[in-house]
């Protein structure tokens, strides 16, 4: 049971329509549950995500953002997720410089890995919830 | 290293020879009524200054609009300005065939905001004046990464024995050296400028960021004066990037008592990311800021940190590809969380 005084973090996720979004649909058809404050946005490829989207999401109220795509080498558009990897590595380095590491995550989740999707996202959500409610009594 | 020993007069003679042809222009430093500033030479060169003790605007900001026609332009500028030009060539904003870029050793500069017109314009006199009064030197110049003229098509460098030399770095540079009436000889001495300052990786936190940027009035001058911020349709044109209507009301109701969302963090952080690989650390943004926010500290710090991730340095070599535009299959294997 969630305590009513506890603040729930908000998570925005950008999911590649060829893999992670399919994994989230599969998780739905398998009746698996993930926190309802996680909002998944479908993008045609993970490299469609300009890090500007992530920065905007974070400074307009999201507590954490994840970007998720196919495993390196499995991209539908051949090289898209390699670009994502460079861009997100740089973005994470920038957030590290601002002492905000942990707010941005990059996942590789294929269409078959519904369980991995649930685990990764629930872990991320729980991390953020602990951080947000740090110093409060449970 | 093969080069030519030159002086001011020989450079002027070579420039005059270059300007004899049609559609040729030269860009360098000349004098306006008070200060030394950028000047375009068309028919003859009279008052060329190789060294400029004032930093006002990065020349690349305006010079990339000069191109597009059937012209050839020779430029004698600071290394930071040449590096910005190189980045703009990589971003297809300048046709590489039109520009012959000659960098000149930079002794450092003072901000035009704090300038008085009595600065000398000889390399050694400028250096001496800046060394004597260290406070005057701009922040960006104090932590400059590359003061040496080792970028562009050719470089004018100062040796320890106070002689001036020019070295070609490409075919276009050789073309310009051909206009100088001097023998090519081997240079064996030492240069007066050594490698740039190595700094610790930049670290800060949001509290410091907010207090530094609390004075920001979002005039966006920093964007307009940035040489590598070239997009015509900027993300921040108008107010499309800010929440409005239902989204803003929803944000207000959801987040509780908070500072009004001006969008300062969004503007500066997104711009910081977008120029991270191309920023040359010239400090033109700070010169343009009416509120004197220490922008260079953030933009230079973040860009150096992010460039080190890919062992890249903006403007170093025209053949290097900007890291976000290329990939390697086997790298960053720990990127996944």
Interface residues (C-beta under 8 A of the other chain):
Chain A: X51 X52 X55 X56 X59 X60 X61 X66 X72 X73 X79 X82 X83 X85 X86 X87 X88 X89 X90 X91 X92 X93 X94 X97 X98 X99 X100 X105 X106 X107 X108 X120 X124
Chain B: X201 X202 X203 X204 X205 X206 X209 X235 X241 X243 X251 X254 X255 X261 X265 X266 X269 X270 X272 X273 X274 X276 X277 X301 X302 X305 X306 X309 X310 X323 X324 X327 X328 X329 X331 X332 X335 X336 X337
